[in-house]
Amino acid sequence: MMRPLVIGNWKMHGSQASVESLLRELARPGEQLPADVVVCPSFVHLQQAIGLCEGSPVEVGAQDCSAQDSGARTGDVSAAMLADLGCRWVIVGHSERRQYHAEGDELIAAKITAAISAGLNVVVCVGETRAEREAGDAHAVVAGQVRGALAGQASLGGIAVAYEPIWAIGTGLTATPDQAQQMHAFIRAQLPGQKGVETNRVPLLYGGSVKPDNAAALFGQPDIDGALVGGASLDAGDFRHIIMAA
Ligand code: PEP
């Protein structure tokens, strides 16, 4: 069995004071956790978070990176800069990046390539809107996103996929464990083969209103290898509870 992976996406939340208090509770030096745990604060809090996680099992990731290695890209942050700082992970293709920054599959695939070549692990997000699900298009949309992001990658090593139905993100609505498992099994079947790792070794995370009271049922599904957690990762008690359920 794969070791579970639980990632907290702190989005555009927090201050130096809140990052410190959250990580004093979450990142305990020498502690053994039942899952690999990553927190993804905003760019401006990365360095502080990396310092606070030192000696603990918690790793730090960023919420995005540029597809470019360096150059005239005002406001962007390269994957190499993140790796140089001590980040281990980066989230790519989150639905909020797709929605508010018009990111498409081609750009997302280029960001994955940049991140992997900088030595980062990547979690690439896919998921359908409510309208797409209601129209019966969820599988086609997700398959297109998976193929668009991954078909051109030389290897799937270092890549995790997060299934995040957009209708479940930040809404309090969660896919049922059955709905999530069904889509995860479908995503696993879409993963390109012959890419360096067995497709059943690629971590598939569920994201969308994961909370302490639904985490165990989701983690109990055979193709759910962990979670990408937004709102509940901003509460140390709730996030710990989710980690312990993994
Ligand atoms: C997310 O934004 O990745 C997410 C899953 O958010 P939430 O857990 O708040 O739904």
Residues whose N, C-alpha, C, O or C-beta is under 5 A from the ligand:
A	BS01	PEP	N9 A168 I169 G170 T171 G207 G208 S209 V210 L228 V229 G230 G231 A232
